Amino acid sequence: MFMNGIIRGFIIATIVLLHNSSVLATDAVESMPPRFIADITIEGKSNPSEILWGDTVNGMAVGISSVTTSLLSPIWPTVYAYLENRGNNAISWAIQSRSMFVLELDGQRYSESNLGGKGSTFKIGDRLGPIPVDTVWFHKIEKAAPYQVIYDSASAPILLAGKHSLRIFYQSDQQLIPSSLLSISVKLRTYPMQEGVKEIAQGLTDRKSYRGRYQIADLAARMRMSGARSAVAAMLKDSDAKMRQAAARALGDIGDASVIPDLKLLALNDEWGVRNTAIESLVKLGEPFKSAWVEPIIKSKDLAVFQNAIWLERKYGGKKAAPTLIRCLDMNDPSVKSYYNYTLVWQIGACGGPQLKYHHASDGKGTTEQVEENRKTLAKMKNWHKYIWW
């Protein structure tokens, strides 16, 4: 019993380390304990093609045919789901997307933000499926119902050795329609690293892969496979900015410092979102943060990215953060419609600079007095910056 406890503790520690992307290594493969892949058996299911159905709710039923893992999702289960219209009316839509499902594993629920997906009319007697519910991108639900509050920083569902209870819910009209509750048995075996690296490399080069290449890059990062580094690094030159960004993020987590020169090129010469990600990865790889990297991104005033760049400056800029953000202020625009200046003034006060008020109105209808007060605030910021030396 004591020895079993030691082994189980070692497995849990290994999986937690595998899952925690903040733990980085120079060479991820050699410095980590062996990874694992989970083999799953659904107890009481002798026929592989059998679909295990839950109760019918408002004319709809949810079923599960299998629960599997793979080289690309070794400890996060993929549930193959079915939907069936058993009611007396057609359903105008039924979205076949993993984000429409909630996973319940040992009583804890997991899901992801609703990404939409393929929808279709659900006629009486129709059956949809199998729908692969890949839970590798799910996160623990922190607050429930009727719509779940999901945080990307929350943990994902991880399979440990032993027995577990599992079911899924389909989200329909603010209701969660459950499948049957399954009892599953999980055995862990050592992850076949060479085969895994090969499959990830193939997936990254196969533009017809049913999995998004950016998602495969994310899996390489989660597994921190240094053997897949060259395949991921090749994506840095992809024509699609989304792919370059995924590669930059993955390389920071894989932990191989040899890609620093390539990431620096992205940080200085790519689209704003790619730059933000490249900068974050550079810091993860041990490269000293430079405010000059983020200043152009902030000054772009691009709402989609400039706040992320501010966050990077606040997180890594230290005492230089407030002066840097002051340099980014648009001193010629005291108007109340400037969400850009409003955001910067608040962030400057939050990271050690002057805590001043800046008037903002989304409709741009500010008073003359408010505009004048904003002008004075900008002048005070400029004057404070003049006498700061770091």
Residue pairs with C-beta under 8 A, 6 or more apart in sequence:
8 160
8 161
10 33
11 36
11 160
11 161
11 188
12 160
13 33
14 32
14 33
14 34
14 35
14 36
15 36
15 75
15 158
15 160
17 23
17 32
17 33
18 32
18 35
18 75
18 222
18 223
18 224
19 155
19 156
19 158
19 222
21 221
21 222
21 224
21 253
24 224
24 253
24 255
24 284
24 285
25 31
25 32
25 224
25 255
26 255
26 256
26 257
27 226
27 255
27 256
28 224
28 225
28 226
28 254
28 255
28 256
29 193
29 224
29 225
29 226
29 227
30 226
32 224
34 190
34 191
35 74
35 190
35 191
35 193
35 223
36 74
36 75
36 188
36 189
36 190
36 191
37 69
37 71
37 74
37 75
37 188
37 189
37 190
37 191
37 192
38 69
38 74
38 75
38 77
38 159
38 161
38 186
38 187
38 188
39 69
39 186
39 187
39 188
39 189
40 67
40 68
40 69
40 77
40 159
40 184
40 185
40 186
41 184
41 185
41 186
41 187
42 52
42 64
42 66
42 67
42 182
42 183
42 184
43 163
43 182
43 183
43 184
43 185
44 183
45 52
48 66
49 65
50 65
51 63
51 64
51 65
51 82
52 63
52 64
52 65
52 179
52 180
52 182
53 61
53 62
53 63
53 82
53 84
53 179
53 180
54 61
54 62
54 63
54 167
54 177
54 178
54 179
54 180
55 61
55 178
56 86
56 87
57 175
57 177
57 178
58 87
58 172
58 173
58 175
58 177
59 85
59 86
59 87
59 88
59 89
59 91
60 83
60 84
60 85
60 86
60 87
60 91
60 122
60 170
60 172
60 177
61 83
61 84
61 86
61 177
62 81
62 82
62 83
62 168
62 169
62 170
62 177
62 178
62 179
63 81
63 82
63 83
63 84
63 129
63 179
63 180
64 79
64 80
64 81
64 82
64 167
64 168
64 179
64 180
64 182
65 80
65 81
65 82
65 129
65 130
66 79
66 80
67 77
67 78
67 79
67 80
67 166
67 182
67 184
68 77
68 78
68 80
69 75
69 76
69 77
69 78
69 159
70 78
71 191
71 192
71 195
71 196
71 199
71 200
72 136
72 196
72 199
72 200
72 203
72 211
72 216
72 219
73 134
73 135
73 136
73 219
74 191
74 196
74 223
75 158
75 159
75 188
76 134
76 135
76 136
76 138
76 156
76 157
76 158
76 159
77 103
77 105
77 135
77 157
77 159
77 166
78 132
78 133
78 134
78 135
78 136
79 101
79 103
79 132
79 133
79 135
79 166
79 168
80 129
80 130
80 131
80 132
80 133
81 101
81 129
81 130
81 131
81 132
81 133
81 168
81 170
81 179
82 127
82 128
82 129
82 130
82 131
83 94
83 96
83 122
83 127
83 128
83 129
83 131
83 170
84 126
84 127
84 128
85 91
85 94
85 122
85 123
85 124
85 125
85 126
85 127
86 125
87 124
88 124
89 124
90 121
90 122
90 123
90 124
91 121
91 122
92 121
92 122
93 119
93 120
93 121
93 122
94 119
94 120
94 121
94 122
94 128
94 172
95 116
95 117
95 118
95 119
96 117
96 118
96 119
96 120
96 128
96 129
96 131
97 115
97 116
97 117
97 118
97 131
98 112
98 117
98 131
98 132
98 133
98 134
98 135
98 137
99 111
99 112
99 113
99 114
99 115
99 116
99 117
100 114
100 117
100 170
100 171
100 172
101 111
101 131
101 133
101 168
101 169
101 170
101 171
102 109
102 110
102 111
102 141
102 148
102 168
102 169
102 171
102 176
103 109
103 110
103 111
103 133
103 135
103 138
103 157
103 166
103 168
104 110
104 165
104 166
104 167
104 168
104 169
105 157
105 159
105 164
105 165
105 166
106 164
106 165
106 166
107 165
108 140
108 141
108 157
109 140
109 141
109 144
109 148
109 169
110 135
110 138
110 139
110 140
110 141
110 156
110 157
111 138
111 139
111 141
111 148
111 150
112 137
112 138
112 139
112 150
113 150
114 171
120 128
122 128
133 168
135 156
135 157
136 156
136 219
136 222
137 156
137 215
137 218
138 156
138 157
139 150
139 151
139 152
139 153
139 154
139 155
139 156
140 151
140 154
140 155
140 156
140 157
141 148
141 149
141 150
141 154
142 149
142 150
142 151
142 154
143 149
145 176
146 174
146 175
147 174
159 186
159 188
160 186
160 188
161 186
161 187
161 188
162 185
162 186
163 183
163 184
163 185
163 186
164 183
164 184
164 186
165 181
165 182
165 183
165 184
166 181
166 182
166 183
166 184
167 178
167 179
167 180
167 181
167 182
168 178
168 179
169 176
169 177
169 178
169 179
170 176
170 177
171 177
191 223
193 225
193 227
194 227
196 223
196 225
197 225
197 227
197 228
200 216
200 219
200 220
200 223
200 225
200 228
200 231
201 228
201 230
201 231
203 209
203 211
203 213
203 216
204 213
204 216
204 217
204 220
204 228
204 231
204 232
204 234
204 235
205 231
205 234
206 213
207 213
209 216
213 235
213 243
213 246
214 242
214 243
214 245
214 246
215 246
217 232
217 235
217 243
217 246
217 247
217 249
217 250
218 246
218 249
218 250
220 228
220 231
220 232
220 250
220 254
221 232
221 249
221 250
221 251
221 252
221 253
221 254
222 253
224 253
224 254
224 255
225 254
226 254
226 255
226 256
228 254
229 251
229 254
229 256
229 258
229 259
232 247
232 250
232 251
232 254
233 247
233 251
233 259
233 262
234 247
235 243
235 244
235 246
235 247
236 244
236 247
236 248
236 251
236 259
236 262
236 263
236 266
237 244
238 244
238 247
241 270
241 271
241 273
241 274
244 266
244 270
244 271
244 274
245 273
245 274
245 277
248 263
248 266
248 274
248 277
248 278
248 281
249 277
249 280
249 281
251 259
251 263
251 281
251 285
252 263
252 277
252 280
252 281
252 282
252 284
252 285
253 281
253 284
255 284
255 285
256 285
257 285
257 286
259 285
260 282
260 285
260 287
263 278
263 281
263 282
263 285
263 287
264 278
264 282
264 287
266 274
266 275
266 277
266 278
267 275
267 278
267 279
267 282
267 293
268 275
268 293
270 278
272 297
272 300
272 302
272 304
272 305
272 306
272 309
273 304
273 305
273 308
275 293
275 296
275 297
275 305
275 309
276 294
276 297
276 305
276 308
276 309
276 312
279 289
279 293
279 294
279 312
280 312
282 289
282 293
283 289
283 316
289 312
289 316
289 317
291 313
291 317
291 320
291 321
291 324
294 309
294 310
294 312
294 313
294 324
295 324
295 327
295 328
297 305
297 306
297 308
297 309
298 306
298 309
298 310
298 313
298 325
298 328
298 344
299 306
299 328
300 306
301 330
301 340
303 339
306 340
306 343
307 343
310 325
310 343
310 344
310 347
313 321
313 324
313 325
313 351
314 321
314 347
314 350
314 351
317 324
317 351
319 352
319 390
320 390
321 351
321 352
322 348
322 351
322 352
322 353
322 388
323 353
323 385
323 388
323 390
325 344
325 347
325 348
325 351
325 353
326 344
326 348
326 353
326 381
326 382
326 384
326 385
327 385
328 344
329 341
329 344
329 345
329 378
329 381
329 382
330 338
330 340
330 341
331 378
331 382
333 340
333 341
334 341
334 371
334 372
334 374
334 375
334 377
334 378
335 364
335 366
335 371
335 374
336 359
336 360
336 361
336 364
336 365
336 366
336 370
336 371
336 374
337 360
337 361
337 362
337 363
337 364
337 366
338 360
338 374
339 360
339 362
341 358
341 374
341 378
342 358
342 359
342 360
345 356
345 357
345 358
345 377
345 381
346 358
348 354
348 381
349 355
349 356
353 381
353 384
354 380
354 381
354 384
356 377
356 380
356 381
357 373
357 377
358 374
358 377
359 366
359 370
359 371
359 373
359 374
361 370
